[in-house]
Amino acid sequence: MTAQTQTTWHHLSSDWINWADRLAPAAEKINRHMIEAADLDGLARLRAGAPLDVLDLASGVGEPAFSFARALGDAGGHVTASDIVPEMCDGLSARAVEEGITNISVIPADMEKLPFSDQSFDVVSCRFGVMFCTDPDQALCEAHRVLRSGGRAVYMVWAPMVDNPLFAAMDAVLGNILGVGFESAGLDPFAFGHPDKSMMRLEDAGFTDIAATTHSPAGRIPEKVAFWKPQMDMLFGNVLRTASDMDRGAIDAAMFETLSPYIEDGHFQVPICFHVLSAKRA
């Protein structure tokens, strides 16, 4: 990850911390797809019941590391949560204490240069993070390196923008009003959007038994709720903080208008679309 990109995430850490608790219930719902893909029960049998070790990459302030920690709790497994931004790690540690999650440790780490020995973990997980690497393929190779034989890597990645109307609206509205969008901000959330190509990248990194599933949930949110604010803050908060009250009001009005076709019975029902990629180290 470049120094510029790391600085961007540093400036966004306060936005992630601000929204974390409010987004936690929704996060739990989608995290279950990653936990299922990791096949913890199968790995436990492979390890003859020995406690499992999970490495979560780009953990932000806790997701999906917390979900994995809860899933492993009764079996005595442990999660190592990591993020390249120390402020994110600090926020994660504080939230873990508040949540009473004890089977977790936190370490700042660059997923392109992991500070762990070969074959140290049974699972490597990463939710909406690998696409922001400077060299995502190196990050995949590093995940393969630190996995034990038979271990599994699980990635949750965004489908293309065309399948994610919230992001399409965000990109257009912010571009029109503030002159900033994903490309100008140096962000490409959709770099792993085509599952066939992404599965080939996993194969090139040495993985086997590669699979992909696609999910398109749609929440039901009252139309008076500006539900786009969390994602917008967590991706563009450093820009929005310098925007005028007039511009912020215009952004909310334009987002409402753009997404209004998804209102039904007084509720927004805007789908999100993502893939879960899973693979094994032979």
C-alpha positions in Angstrom: 0.0 0.0 0.0 1.4 3.4 -0.9 2.1 6.0 1.7 -0.6 8.2 0.1 -3.2 5.5 0.4 -2.2 4.7 4.0 -2.5 8.4 4.8 -6.0 8.4 3.3 -7.1 5.5 5.6 -5.4 7.2 8.5 -7.7 10.2 8.0 -10.7 8.0 7.7 -10.1 6.0 10.9 -12.3 8.3 13.0 -15.2 7.8 10.6 -14.9 4.0 10.9 -14.8 4.2 14.7 -17.8 6.6 14.7 -20.0 4.2 12.7 -18.7 0.8 13.9 -21.2 0.1 16.7 -24.2 1.2 14.6 -23.2 -0.9 11.7 -22.4 -4.0 13.7 -25.8 -5.8 13.4 -25.7 -5.5 9.6 -22.1 -6.6 9.6 -22.9 -9.7 11.5 -25.5 -10.7 8.9 -23.1 -10.6 6.0 -20.1 -11.9 7.9 -21.9 -15.2 8.3 -21.2 -15.9 4.6 -17.5 -15.7 5.2 -17.7 -18.0 8.3 -19.6 -20.6 6.3 -17.1 -20.4 3.5 -14.2 -20.9 5.9 -15.7 -24.2 7.0 -14.5 -24.0 10.6 -16.0 -27.4 11.5 -14.2 -29.1 8.7 -10.9 -27.4 9.7 -11.4 -28.4 13.3 -11.8 -32.1 12.2 -8.6 -31.7 10.0 -6.8 -30.4 13.1 -8.1 -33.2 15.2 -9.9 -30.7 17.4 -7.0 -28.4 18.1 -8.0 -24.8 18.5 -8.0 -22.9 15.2 -6.0 -19.8 14.5 -7.6 -17.1 12.2 -5.8 -14.1 10.7 -8.1 -11.3 9.7 -6.6 -8.8 7.3 -7.7 -5.1 6.9 -9.9 -5.6 10.0 -10.7 -1.9 10.2 -12.3 -1.5 13.7 -13.5 -5.1 14.0 -15.2 -6.7 11.1 -15.2 -9.6 10.4 -12.7 -10.4 13.1 -15.3 -10.1 15.9 -17.7 -12.5 14.1 -14.9 -15.1 13.7 -13.9 -14.6 17.3 -17.5 -15.3 18.5 -17.7 -18.3 16.2 -14.5 -19.8 17.6 -15.2 -18.9 21.2 -16.6 -22.2 22.5 -13.9 -24.2 20.7 -11.0 -22.1 22.2 -9.9 -20.7 18.8 -8.1 -17.4 18.5 -8.3 -14.5 16.0 -5.4 -12.2 15.1 -6.9 -9.0 13.8 -4.7 -6.7 11.7 -4.8 -3.4 9.8 -2.2 -1.2 8.2 -3.5 1.8 10.1 -2.5 1.9 13.8 -5.5 4.1 14.7 -7.8 1.4 13.3 -6.1 -1.2 15.5 -6.5 1.1 18.6 -10.2 1.4 17.9 -10.5 -2.3 17.3 -8.8 -3.1 20.6 -11.0 -0.7 22.5 -14.2 -2.2 20.9 -13.1 -5.7 21.7 -12.7 -4.8 25.4 -16.2 -3.2 25.4 -17.7 -6.2 23.7 -16.0 -8.6 26.1 -14.2 -10.5 23.3 -11.1 -12.0 24.8 -9.9 -14.5 22.2 -8.5 -11.8 19.9 -5.2 -10.0 19.5 -4.5 -7.0 17.4 -1.4 -6.1 15.4 -0.7 -3.4 12.8 0.3 -5.2 9.6 0.6 -4.7 5.9 -1.1 -7.6 4.1 1.5 -7.3 1.3 4.3 -8.0 3.9 2.9 -10.0 6.7 5.0 -10.2 9.9 4.1 -13.9 10.5 5.9 -17.2 9.9 5.0 -19.6 7.2 2.0 -21.8 7.9 0.9 -20.0 11.0 -2.9 -19.9 10.5 -5.8 -22.1 9.7 -7.9 -19.3 8.1 -7.0 -16.0 6.5 -10.0 -13.7 6.1 -10.4 -10.3 4.5 -13.6 -8.3 4.0 -13.6 -5.6 1.5 -9.9 -4.9 1.9 -7.7 -6.7 -0.7 -8.8 -4.5 -3.6 -7.2 -1.5 -1.9 -3.7 -2.9 -1.9 -1.0 -1.5 -4.1 -0.2 -5.1 -5.2 -3.2 -7.3 -4.4 -1.6 -10.3 -6.0 1.3 -10.0 -3.6 -1.2 -9.9 -0.8 -2.8 -13.1 -2.0 0.6 -14.8 -2.1 1.3 -13.6 1.4 -2.0 -15.1 2.6 -1.1 -18.4 0.9 2.3 -18.4 2.6 1.0 -18.0 6.2 -1.7 -20.6 5.8 -1.2 -24.1 7.1 -1.7 -27.0 4.7 -5.4 -27.5 4.3 -6.2 -24.0 5.6 -8.6 -21.8 3.9 -8.6 -18.2 2.7 -11.9 -16.3 2.5 -12.3 -12.9 0.8 -15.5 -10.8 0.6 -15.3 -8.4 -2.4 -17.6 -6.0 -4.1 -19.3 -6.9 -7.3 -19.0 -4.2 -10.1 -20.4 -0.7 -9.6 -23.2 -1.4 -12.0 -24.6 -4.0 -9.6 -24.2 -1.7 -6.6 -26.6 1.3 -7.1 -25.6 2.9 -3.7 -22.0 3.2 -4.9 -23.0 4.3 -8.4 -25.1 7.1 -6.8 -22.3 8.1 -4.4 -19.8 8.3 -7.2 -22.1 10.4 -9.4 -23.4 12.7 -6.7 -20.0 13.5 -5.1 -18.5 13.9 -8.5 -21.1 16.5 -9.5 -21.1 18.5 -6.2 -17.5 18.1 -4.9 -15.6 17.0 -7.9 -14.5 13.8 -6.2 -15.3 10.1 -6.9 -13.7 6.7 -6.5 -11.2 7.2 -9.3 -10.1 10.7 -8.3 -9.8 9.5 -4.7 -7.5 6.7 -5.8 -10.0 4.0 -4.6 -11.1 1.0 -6.6 -13.6 -1.0 -4.6 -14.5 -3.1 -7.6 -11.1 -4.4 -8.6 -12.2 -8.0 -7.7 -15.7 -7.5 -9.1 -15.5 -10.2 -11.8 -15.4 -13.5 -9.9 -13.8 -15.6 -12.8 -10.8 -13.2 -13.0 -10.5 -13.1 -9.2 -10.6 -16.9 -9.0 -7.7 -16.9 -11.5 -5.7 -14.5 -9.3 -6.2 -16.9 -6.4 -5.0 -19.8 -8.6 -1.9 -17.8 -9.6 -1.2 -17.3 -5.9 -1.0 -21.0 -5.4 -4.5 -21.8 -4.1 -6.6 -24.8 -4.9 -10.3 -25.7 -4.4 -11.3 -22.2 -5.4 -15.0 -21.2 -5.2 -17.1 -18.1 -5.5 -20.6 -17.2 -4.4 -22.6 -14.1 -5.1 -25.0 -12.4 -2.7 -27.4 -9.5 -3.3 -29.2 -8.6 0.0 -31.5 -5.6 0.1 -32.3 -4.0 3.5 -35.6 -2.3 4.3 -34.8 1.2 5.6 -37.3 3.9 6.3 -37.1 6.5 3.5 -36.4 9.3 6.0 -33.1 7.7 7.0 -30.0 8.9 5.0 -28.7 5.3 4.9 -25.9 6.3 2.5 -24.0 8.3 5.2 -22.0 5.5 6.8 -20.4 4.2 3.5 -20.0 7.8 2.3 -18.2 8.8 5.5 -16.0 5.8 5.6 -14.8 6.3 2.0 -14.9 10.0 1.6 -15.0 11.4 5.2 -11.8 13.3 4.8 -13.3 15.3 1.9 -16.8 15.7 3.4 -15.3 17.3 6.6 -14.2 20.3 4.5 -17.5 20.6 2.6 -19.9 23.4 3.4 -23.3 22.9 5.0 -24.9 23.8 1.7 -22.9 21.2 -0.2 -23.6 18.5 2.4 -27.3 19.3 2.2 -27.2 19.2 -1.6 -25.4 15.8 -1.4 -28.2 14.3 0.8 -30.9 15.8 -1.5 -29.2 14.4 -4.6 -28.7 11.0 -3.0 -32.3 10.8 -2.0 -33.4 11.7 -5.6 -31.0 9.3 -7.3 -32.1 6.4 -5.1 -35.8 7.2 -4.9 -36.7 4.6 -7.5 -35.8 2.0 -4.9 -38.4 3.3 -2.4 -41.3 0.9 -1.9 -44.0 1.2 0.8 -42.1 4.1 2.4 -38.8 2.2 2.7 -35.6 2.1 0.7 -34.8 -1.3 -0.6 -31.5 -0.8 -2.3 -29.6 -4.0 -3.1 -25.9 -4.5 -2.4 -24.0 -7.1 -4.4 -20.8 -8.8 -3.3 -18.9 -12.0 -3.9 -17.3 -14.4 -1.3 -14.2 -16.1 -2.7 -12.8 -19.1 -0.9 -9.7 -21.2 -1.5 -7.5 -23.8 0.1 -3.8 -24.2 0.5 -3.0 -27.7 -0.6 
